[in-house]
Amino acid sequence: MKRLKAWLLIFLLVIFPPFLGMTSDKIEVERSFKAELSGEEEVPPVKTKARGEATFKLNKGGDELTYLVTLKNIEDVTAAHIHQGQKGKNGPPVAPLFDEPKKPAIAGTLYSEGTIRAYELIGPLKGRSLQSLVQMIEAGDTYVNVHTIKHPEGELRGQIRLNDER
């Protein structure tokens, strides 16, 4: 009986670790990201009193990115997106955060929240996994852009970075 237990222990030590490695690669940890939004970050810069913040949280499964966008002192917002692009460079939108409202004028403070899933990706990420967007974010190659009637190319912008406050 001792011999059988010894062989069983050896078998488990040899066979079990590779399975542990395979499953641990697929387990994601919850991560959060943040963007501080201002007109100075736009390319070219925009003079505005408006300010904002966007926060993002990737779920443990890695298949949902929830967000909250808070904008202050802003008028006539038409859209907000995540765009591909490094600091100082413009790029195409890759995920919608807010589309033109049904009401014609939004002014003051605006909150937009939701969840991004892979099927909602647009532009160069259309048809790709949410992990493609997360990799862009981690590489510093994404920014939030808020469009208004007065500034259709963008009034507020901020690079998305890893959030140190969890």
N, CA and C atoms as a LAMMPS dump frame, in Angstrom:
ITEM: TIMESTEP
0
ITEM: NUMBER OF ATOMS
498
ITEM: BOX BOUNDS ff ff ff
-5.0000000000000000e+02 5.0000000000000000e+02
-5.0000000000000000e+02 5.0000000000000000e+02
-5.0000000000000000e+02 5.0000000000000000e+02
ITEM: ATOMS id mol type element x y z
1 1 1 N 0.819 -1.198 0
2 1 2 C 0 0 0
3 1 3 C 0.862 1.261 0
4 2 1 N 1.963 1.264 0.772
5 2 2 C 2.854 2.416 0.805
6 2 3 C 3.457 2.645 -0.568
7 3 1 N 3.759 1.563 -1.244
8 3 2 C 4.344 1.674 -2.581
9 3 3 C 3.35 2.324 -3.558
10 4 1 N 2.098 1.945 -3.473
11 4 2 C 1.056 2.511 -4.337
12 4 3 C 0.89 4.004 -4.062
13 5 1 N 0.895 4.398 -2.79
14 5 2 C 0.778 5.805 -2.436
15 5 3 C 1.974 6.604 -2.96
16 6 1 N 3.162 6.025 -2.861
17 6 2 C 4.363 6.699 -3.347
18 6 3 C 4.27 6.915 -4.853
19 7 1 N 3.845 5.873 -5.59
20 7 2 C 3.71 5.999 -7.046
21 7 3 C 2.628 7.016 -7.414
22 8 1 N 1.569 7.001 -6.673
23 8 2 C 0.488 7.952 -6.915
24 8 3 C 0.97 9.382 -6.681
25 9 1 N 1.723 9.6 -5.616
26 9 2 C 2.27 10.913 -5.321
27 9 3 C 3.213 11.372 -6.435
28 10 1 N 4.092 10.486 -6.882
29 10 2 C 5.015 10.822 -7.977
30 10 3 C 4.232 11.151 -9.244
31 11 1 N 3.218 10.352 -9.53
32 11 2 C 2.398 10.566 -10.718
33 11 3 C 1.739 11.955 -10.667
34 12 1 N 1.16 12.3 -9.518
35 12 2 C 0.507 13.607 -9.379
36 12 3 C 1.495 14.757 -9.495
37 13 1 N 2.678 14.606 -8.934
38 13 2 C 3.685 15.663 -9.015
39 13 3 C 4.171 15.88 -10.441
40 14 1 N 4.206 14.813 -11.219
41 14 2 C 4.67 14.918 -12.609
42 14 3 C 3.55 15.422 -13.526
43 15 1 N 2.357 14.924 -13.326
44 15 2 C 1.243 15.246 -14.229
45 15 3 C 0.535 16.542 -13.856
46 16 1 N 0.312 16.816 -12.598
47 16 2 C -0.508 17.941 -12.168
48 16 3 C 0.081 19.317 -12.467
49 17 1 N 1.377 19.585 -12.274
50 17 2 C 1.9 20.94 -12.538
51 17 3 C 1.637 21.479 -13.94
52 18 1 N 1.771 20.669 -15.004
53 18 2 C 1.45 21.255 -16.318
54 18 3 C 0.002 21.724 -16.425
55 19 1 N -0.914 20.984 -15.792
56 19 2 C -2.307 21.41 -15.823
57 19 3 C -2.495 22.713 -15.051
58 20 1 N -1.777 22.866 -13.965
59 20 2 C -1.833 24.125 -13.218
60 20 3 C -1.381 25.283 -14.097
61 21 1 N -0.315 25.088 -14.834
62 21 2 C 0.204 26.128 -15.715
63 21 3 C -0.779 26.503 -16.793
64 22 1 N -1.463 25.509 -17.354
65 22 2 C -2.411 25.793 -18.426
66 22 3 C -3.587 26.606 -17.901
67 23 1 N -4.084 26.286 -16.725
68 23 2 C -5.24 27.027 -16.244
69 23 3 C -4.859 28.402 -15.727
70 24 1 N -3.703 28.546 -15.105
71 24 2 C -3.35 29.849 -14.555
72 24 3 C -3.093 30.875 -15.65
73 25 1 N -2.687 30.449 -16.852
74 25 2 C -2.494 31.386 -17.954
75 25 3 C -3.814 32.015 -18.378
76 26 1 N -4.911 31.305 -18.186
77 26 2 C -6.195 31.789 -18.646
78 26 3 C -6.92 32.64 -17.602
79 27 1 N -6.461 32.641 -16.37
80 27 2 C -7.113 33.416 -15.325
81 27 3 C -6.604 34.85 -15.384
82 28 1 N -7.522 35.78 -15.527
83 28 2 C -7.176 37.194 -15.569
84 28 3 C -7.348 37.802 -14.187
85 29 1 N -6.585 38.809 -13.907
86 29 2 C -6.785 39.564 -12.675
87 29 3 C -7.526 40.84 -13.04
88 30 1 N -8.323 41.316 -12.113
89 30 2 C -9.065 42.551 -12.36
90 30 3 C -8.079 43.707 -12.424
91 31 1 N -8.194 44.522 -13.466
92 31 2 C -7.31 45.682 -13.639
93 31 3 C -8.156 46.911 -13.884
94 32 1 N -7.616 48.086 -13.527
95 32 2 C -8.344 49.323 -13.782
96 32 3 C -7.428 50.337 -14.461
97 33 1 N -8.077 51.219 -15.227
98 33 2 C -7.371 52.221 -16.017
99 33 3 C -8.078 53.557 -15.833
100 34 1 N -7.353 54.64 -16.174
101 34 2 C -7.903 55.979 -15.943
102 34 3 C -7.369 56.951 -16.991
103 35 1 N -8.186 57.943 -17.329
104 35 2 C -7.757 59.025 -18.224
105 35 3 C -8.258 60.349 -17.655
106 36 1 N -7.351 61.32 -17.515
107 36 2 C -7.714 62.684 -17.117
108 36 3 C -7.909 63.468 -18.412
109 37 1 N -9.06 64.11 -18.569
110 37 2 C -9.427 64.742 -19.829
111 37 3 C -9.327 66.267 -19.745
112 38 1 N -8.657 66.858 -20.739
113 38 2 C -8.551 68.317 -20.822
114 38 3 C -8.392 68.732 -22.281
115 39 1 N -8.624 69.996 -22.525
116 39 2 C -8.451 70.535 -23.873
117 39 3 C -6.993 70.632 -24.285
118 40 1 N -6.101 70.794 -23.298
119 40 2 C -4.672 70.906 -23.598
120 40 3 C -4.113 69.636 -24.233
121 41 1 N -4.759 68.5 -23.979
122 41 2 C -4.282 67.223 -24.521
123 41 3 C -4.72 66.994 -25.971
124 42 1 N -5.686 67.792 -26.434
125 42 2 C -6.14 67.642 -27.824
126 42 3 C -5.004 67.978 -28.781
127 43 1 N -5.081 67.43 -29.993
128 43 2 C -4.083 67.706 -31.036
129 43 3 C -4.83 68.273 -32.235
130 44 1 N -4.731 69.592 -32.472
131 44 2 C -4.042 70.616 -31.69
132 44 3 C -4.828 70.937 -30.415
133 45 1 N -4.169 71.601 -29.433
134 45 2 C -4.828 71.925 -28.17
135 45 3 C -6.055 72.81 -28.365
136 46 1 N -7.03 72.648 -27.459
137 46 2 C -8.284 73.404 -27.484
138 46 3 C -8.387 74.186 -26.177
139 47 1 N -8.738 75.464 -26.293
140 47 2 C -8.941 76.279 -25.089
141 47 3 C -10.38 76.062 -24.625
142 48 1 N -10.541 75.509 -23.423
143 48 2 C -11.861 75.213 -22.873
144 48 3 C -11.79 75.167 -21.353
145 49 1 N -12.92 75.481 -20.718
146 49 2 C -13.014 75.35 -19.265
147 49 3 C -13.436 73.936 -18.871
148 50 1 N -13.856 73.172 -19.84
149 50 2 C -14.331 71.811 -19.571
150 50 3 C -13.181 70.914 -19.099
151 51 1 N -13.543 69.967 -18.258
152 51 2 C -12.604 68.966 -17.745
153 51 3 C -13.361 67.652 -17.602
154 52 1 N -12.605 66.584 -17.477
155 52 2 C -13.272 65.306 -17.3
156 52 3 C -12.338 64.203 -16.857
157 53 1 N -12.953 63.075 -16.6
158 53 2 C -12.213 61.881 -16.191
159 53 3 C -12.953 60.664 -16.719
160 54 1 N -12.183 59.667 -17.123
161 54 2 C -12.762 58.387 -17.534
162 54 3 C -12.054 57.29 -16.754
163 55 1 N -12.839 56.407 -16.142
164 55 2 C -12.267 55.277 -15.431
165 55 3 C -12.781 53.991 -16.07
166 56 1 N -11.934 52.982 -16.068
167 56 2 C -12.241 51.706 -16.697
168 56 3 C -11.855 50.576 -15.755
169 57 1 N -12.642 49.511 -15.767
170 57 2 C -12.31 48.337 -14.969
171 57 3 C -12.527 47.093 -15.831
172 58 1 N -11.467 46.309 -15.985
173 58 2 C -11.532 45.05 -16.724
174 58 3 C -11.905 43.951 -15.751
175 59 1 N -12.93 43.176 -16.09
176 59 2 C -13.343 42.114 -15.174
177 59 3 C -12.315 40.978 -15.166
178 60 1 N -12.424 40.096 -14.193
179 60 2 C -11.451 39.01 -14.027
180 60 3 C -11.422 38.069 -15.219
181 61 1 N -12.539 37.913 -15.895
182 61 2 C -12.586 37.055 -17.073
183 61 3 C -11.947 37.688 -18.302
184 62 1 N -11.734 39.01 -18.252
185 62 2 C -11.1 39.709 -19.361
186 62 3 C -11.996 39.94 -20.563
187 63 1 N -13.323 39.762 -20.384
188 63 2 C -14.222 39.91 -21.529
189 63 3 C -15.173 41.1 -21.421
190 64 1 N -15.05 41.896 -20.341
191 64 2 C -15.876 43.091 -20.18
192 64 3 C -15.043 44.213 -19.585
193 65 1 N -15.168 45.388 -20.189
194 65 2 C -14.487 46.578 -19.697
195 65 3 C -15.569 47.595 -19.346
196 66 1 N -15.826 47.789 -18.045
197 66 2 C -16.832 48.77 -17.638
198 66 3 C -16.171 50.148 -17.56
199 67 1 N -16.973 51.182 -17.769
200 67 2 C -16.414 52.534 -17.762
201 67 3 C -17.391 53.519 -17.153
202 68 1 N -16.808 54.613 -16.662
203 68 2 C -17.558 55.772 -16.207
204 68 3 C -16.821 57 -16.712
205 69 1 N -17.526 57.823 -17.495
206 69 2 C -16.965 59.08 -17.997
207 69 3 C -17.712 60.207 -17.295
208 70 1 N -16.957 61.115 -16.663
209 70 2 C -17.533 62.263 -15.967
210 70 3 C -16.972 63.524 -16.603
211 71 1 N -17.859 64.392 -17.084
212 71 2 C -17.456 65.628 -17.747
213 71 3 C -18.073 66.812 -17.013
214 72 1 N -17.296 67.882 -16.86
215 72 2 C -17.782 69.088 -16.17
216 72 3 C -17.539 70.316 -17.036
217 73 1 N -18.444 71.3 -16.906
218 73 2 C -18.345 72.583 -17.626
219 73 3 C -18.275 72.383 -19.137
220 74 1 N -19.081 71.502 -19.652
221 74 2 C -19.035 71.2 -21.087
222 74 3 C -20.398 71.472 -21.709
223 75 1 N -20.393 71.81 -22.991
224 75 2 C -21.632 72.091 -23.708
225 75 3 C -21.692 71.308 -25.007
226 76 1 N -22.898 70.895 -25.358
227 76 2 C -23.196 70.295 -26.665
228 76 3 C -22.304 69.102 -27.015
229 77 1 N -22.215 68.144 -26.11
230 77 2 C -21.449 66.923 -26.37
231 77 3 C -22.179 66.103 -27.429
232 78 1 N -21.426 65.64 -28.405
233 78 2 C -22.022 64.809 -29.456
234 78 3 C -21.573 63.349 -29.375
235 79 1 N -20.373 63.1 -28.869
236 79 2 C -19.881 61.719 -28.795
237 79 3 C -18.631 61.655 -27.927
238 80 1 N -18.321 60.46 -27.468
239 80 2 C -17.057 60.179 -26.788
240 80 3 C -16.639 58.769 -27.197
241 81 1 N -15.366 58.605 -27.455
242 81 2 C -14.831 57.311 -27.897
243 81 3 C -13.482 57.048 -27.249
244 82 1 N -13.083 55.79 -27.302
245 82 2 C -11.68 55.444 -27.102
246 82 3 C -11.085 55.44 -28.503
247 83 1 N -9.966 56.144 -28.675
248 83 2 C -9.27 56.197 -29.955
249 83 3 C -7.925 55.49 -29.837
250 84 1 N -7.439 54.987 -30.946
251 84 2 C -6.085 54.462 -31.006
252 84 3 C -5.148 55.635 -31.25
253 85 1 N -4.071 55.73 -30.486
254 85 2 C -3.104 56.793 -30.708
255 85 3 C -2.275 57.078 -29.474
256 86 1 N -1.03 57.342 -29.694
257 86 2 C -0.134 57.712 -28.607
258 86 3 C -0.294 59.197 -28.316
259 87 1 N 0.256 59.63 -27.197
260 87 2 C 0.183 61.038 -26.791
261 87 3 C 0.716 61.914 -27.92
262 88 1 N -0.058 62.946 -28.267
263 88 2 C 0.367 63.879 -29.305
264 88 3 C 0.033 63.448 -30.723
265 89 1 N -0.595 62.277 -30.88
266 89 2 C -0.957 61.796 -32.22
267 89 3 C -2.43 61.424 -32.243
268 90 1 N -3.094 61.792 -33.326
269 90 2 C -4.498 61.442 -33.499
270 90 3 C -4.629 60.089 -34.175
271 91 1 N -5.721 59.411 -33.866
272 91 2 C -5.967 58.11 -34.46
273 91 3 C -7.452 57.819 -34.543
274 92 1 N -7.806 56.681 -35.103
275 92 2 C -9.216 56.335 -35.314
276 92 3 C -9.896 55.856 -34.028
277 93 1 N -11.219 56.035 -33.958
278 93 2 C -11.946 55.484 -32.813
279 93 3 C -11.942 53.955 -32.859
280 94 1 N -11.867 53.329 -31.663
281 94 2 C -11.875 51.863 -31.587
282 94 3 C -12.995 51.335 -30.682
283 95 1 N -13.589 52.218 -29.846
284 95 2 C -14.702 51.789 -28.988
285 95 3 C -15.558 53.005 -28.623
286 96 1 N -16.874 52.893 -28.781
287 96 2 C -17.753 54.005 -28.407
288 96 3 C -17.976 54.053 -26.903
289 97 1 N -18.046 55.284 -26.358
290 97 2 C -18.362 55.493 -24.948
291 97 3 C -19.67 56.257 -24.792
292 98 1 N -19.997 57.082 -25.786
293 98 2 C -21.192 57.908 -25.731
294 98 3 C -21.494 58.366 -27.138
295 99 1 N -22.75 58.255 -27.545
296 99 2 C -23.158 58.767 -28.85
297 99 3 C -24.113 59.93 -28.658
298 100 1 N -24.299 60.674 -29.729
299 100 2 C -25.132 61.88 -29.675
300 100 3 C -26.447 61.603 -28.963
301 101 1 N -26.777 62.45 -27.988
302 101 2 C -28.01 62.233 -27.22
303 101 3 C -29.249 62.554 -28.038
304 102 1 N -30.362 62.053 -27.585
305 102 2 C -31.647 62.344 -28.238
306 102 3 C -32.037 63.811 -28.025
307 103 1 N -31.688 64.355 -26.869
308 103 2 C -31.975 65.761 -26.585
309 103 3 C -30.889 66.608 -27.241
310 104 1 N -31.23 67.748 -27.83
311 104 2 C -30.264 68.512 -28.615
312 104 3 C -29.109 69.13 -27.841
313 105 1 N -29.292 69.541 -26.6
314 105 2 C -28.216 70.247 -25.903
315 105 3 C -27.973 69.642 -24.526
316 106 1 N -26.756 69.235 -24.318
317 106 2 C -26.346 68.78 -22.987
318 106 3 C -25.266 69.738 -22.535
319 107 1 N -25.436 70.308 -21.359
320 107 2 C -24.465 71.265 -20.843
321 107 3 C -24.281 71.038 -19.357
322 108 1 N -23.141 71.503 -18.834
323 108 2 C -22.88 71.371 -17.403
324 108 3 C -22.089 70.125 -17.103
325 109 1 N -22.704 69.198 -16.35
326 109 2 C -22.041 67.955 -15.966
327 109 3 C -22.713 66.789 -16.662
328 110 1 N -21.914 65.885 -17.19
329 110 2 C -22.429 64.72 -17.911
330 110 3 C -21.739 63.475 -17.386
331 111 1 N -22.535 62.441 -17.138
332 111 2 C -22.01 61.128 -16.751
333 111 3 C -22.426 60.133 -17.815
334 112 1 N -21.5 59.304 -18.224
335 112 2 C -21.818 58.224 -19.148
336 112 3 C -21.146 56.971 -18.627
337 113 1 N -21.935 55.91 -18.47
338 113 2 C -21.355 54.658 -17.994
339 113 3 C -21.872 53.511 -18.83
340 114 1 N -21.097 52.448 -18.858
341 114 2 C -21.493 51.294 -19.636
342 114 3 C -20.43 50.216 -19.604
343 115 1 N -20.589 49.268 -20.501
344 115 2 C -19.674 48.137 -20.596
345 115 3 C -19.299 47.928 -22.049
346 116 1 N -18.019 47.753 -22.293
347 116 2 C -17.527 47.465 -23.64
348 116 3 C -17.251 45.966 -23.726
349 117 1 N -17.763 45.35 -24.785
350 117 2 C -17.5 43.932 -25.082
351 117 3 C -16.904 43.856 -26.477
352 118 1 N -16.319 42.749 -26.808
353 118 2 C -15.598 42.597 -28.078
354 118 3 C -16.449 42.965 -29.292
355 119 1 N -17.714 42.575 -29.3
356 119 2 C -18.552 42.835 -30.475
357 119 3 C -18.827 44.325 -30.696
358 120 1 N -18.535 45.161 -29.708
359 120 2 C -18.765 46.6 -29.834
360 120 3 C -17.551 47.365 -30.367
361 121 1 N -16.438 46.696 -30.528
362 121 2 C -15.234 47.368 -31.028
363 121 3 C -15.441 47.803 -32.471
364 122 1 N -14.832 48.935 -32.822
365 122 2 C -15.011 49.509 -34.16
366 122 3 C -13.641 49.822 -34.768
367 123 1 N -13.667 50.316 -35.996
368 123 2 C -12.419 50.723 -36.658
369 123 3 C -11.45 49.569 -36.79
370 124 1 N -10.163 49.802 -36.515
371 124 2 C -9.162 48.754 -36.702
372 124 3 C -9.325 47.561 -35.748
373 125 1 N -10.16 47.689 -34.706
374 125 2 C -10.377 46.572 -33.78
375 125 3 C -11.666 45.805 -34.053
376 126 1 N -12.438 46.227 -35.047
377 126 2 C -13.7 45.55 -35.367
378 126 3 C -13.432 44.066 -35.654
379 127 1 N -14.192 43.211 -34.978
380 127 2 C -14.056 41.769 -35.172
381 127 3 C -12.941 41.128 -34.353
382 128 1 N -12.25 41.915 -33.552
383 128 2 C -11.15 41.383 -32.733
384 128 3 C -11.611 41.208 -31.292
385 129 1 N -10.765 40.632 -30.483
386 129 2 C -11.099 40.364 -29.085
387 129 3 C -10.931 41.621 -28.241
388 130 1 N -11.57 41.616 -27.071
389 130 2 C -11.409 42.725 -26.139
390 130 3 C -9.963 42.801 -25.672
391 131 1 N -9.28 41.655 -25.642
392 131 2 C -7.876 41.635 -25.236
393 131 3 C -7.028 42.5 -26.168
394 132 1 N -7.42 42.642 -27.42
395 132 2 C -6.707 43.519 -28.361
396 132 3 C -6.751 44.967 -27.885
397 133 1 N -7.925 45.382 -27.394
398 133 2 C -8.062 46.742 -26.848
399 133 3 C -7.23 46.884 -25.576
400 134 1 N -7.289 45.907 -24.702
401 134 2 C -6.536 45.961 -23.443
402 134 3 C -5.033 46.057 -23.727
403 135 1 N -4.554 45.314 -24.708
404 135 2 C -3.131 45.378 -25.072
405 135 3 C -2.755 46.775 -25.559
406 136 1 N -3.636 47.407 -26.35
407 136 2 C -3.389 48.786 -26.802
408 136 3 C -3.327 49.739 -25.618
409 137 1 N -4.259 49.566 -24.667
410 137 2 C -4.287 50.427 -23.481
411 137 3 C -2.982 50.267 -22.708
412 138 1 N -2.579 49.028 -22.466
413 138 2 C -1.364 48.766 -21.689
414 138 3 C -0.111 49.291 -22.387
415 139 1 N -0.145 49.373 -23.704
416 139 2 C 0.996 49.881 -24.471
417 139 3 C 1.001 51.414 -24.536
418 140 1 N -0.015 52.062 -23.958
419 140 2 C -0.098 53.523 -23.996
420 140 3 C -0.558 54.048 -25.339
421 141 1 N -1.264 53.215 -26.093
422 141 2 C -1.664 53.563 -27.45
423 141 3 C -3.165 53.839 -27.575
424 142 1 N -3.797 54.352 -26.491
425 142 2 C -5.214 54.698 -26.552
426 142 3 C -5.47 55.992 -25.772
427 143 1 N -6.498 56.692 -26.203
428 143 2 C -6.923 57.897 -25.488
429 143 3 C -8.432 58.029 -25.584
430 144 1 N -8.998 58.753 -24.638
431 144 2 C -10.423 59.083 -24.674
432 144 3 C -10.54 60.436 -25.346
433 145 1 N -11.496 60.557 -26.258
434 145 2 C -11.738 61.813 -26.955
435 145 3 C -13.22 62.148 -26.841
436 146 1 N -13.512 63.379 -26.408
437 146 2 C -14.89 63.838 -26.267
438 146 3 C -15.137 64.9 -27.332
439 147 1 N -16.143 64.648 -28.177
440 147 2 C -16.478 65.527 -29.297
441 147 3 C -17.664 66.416 -28.92
442 148 1 N -17.636 67.654 -29.385
443 148 2 C -18.74 68.588 -29.151
444 148 3 C -19.106 69.266 -30.477
445 149 1 N -20.229 69.977 -30.466
446 149 2 C -20.637 70.71 -31.667
447 149 3 C -19.565 71.743 -32.037
448 150 1 N -19.074 72.475 -31.047
449 150 2 C -18.064 73.51 -31.294
450 150 3 C -16.719 72.916 -31.732
451 151 1 N -16.398 71.733 -31.212
452 151 2 C -15.127 71.059 -31.534
453 151 3 C -15.401 69.622 -31.972
454 152 1 N -15.843 69.441 -33.229
455 152 2 C -16.219 68.101 -33.693
456 152 3 C -15.064 67.094 -33.706
457 153 1 N -13.832 67.574 -33.793
458 153 2 C -12.677 66.665 -33.769
459 153 3 C -12.269 66.311 -32.34
460 154 1 N -12.802 67.053 -31.379
461 154 2 C -12.533 66.764 -29.975
462 154 3 C -12.28 68.01 -29.161
463 155 1 N -12.958 68.092 -27.998
464 155 2 C -12.747 69.208 -27.079
465 155 3 C -11.941 68.773 -25.862
466 156 1 N -12.11 67.513 -25.47
467 156 2 C -11.369 66.962 -24.33
468 156 3 C -10.693 65.665 -24.749
469 157 1 N -9.49 65.466 -24.198
470 157 2 C -8.741 64.262 -24.53
471 157 3 C -7.86 63.887 -23.346
472 158 1 N -7.604 62.592 -23.209
473 158 2 C -6.675 62.114 -22.188
474 158 3 C -6.222 60.701 -22.484
475 159 1 N -4.922 60.452 -22.353
476 159 2 C -4.368 59.111 -22.549
477 159 3 C -4.879 58.187 -21.449
478 160 1 N -5.156 56.962 -21.803
479 160 2 C -5.597 55.968 -20.83
480 160 3 C -4.361 55.291 -20.254
481 161 1 N -4.303 55.258 -18.935
482 161 2 C -3.158 54.674 -18.216
483 161 3 C -3.65 53.707 -17.146
484 162 1 N -2.746 52.86 -16.699
485 162 2 C -3.034 51.977 -15.577
486 162 3 C -3.387 52.835 -14.371
487 163 1 N -4.467 52.496 -13.688
488 163 2 C -4.904 53.26 -12.517
489 163 3 C -4.215 52.699 -11.281
490 164 1 N -3.451 53.542 -10.589
491 164 2 C -2.755 53.113 -9.388
492 164 3 C -3.681 53.002 -8.192
493 165 1 N -4.828 53.705 -8.234
494 165 2 C -5.798 53.662 -7.141
495 165 3 C -6.793 52.551 -7.413
496 166 1 N -6.736 51.477 -6.656
497 166 2 C -7.68 50.377 -6.906
498 166 3 C -8.688 50.272 -5.84
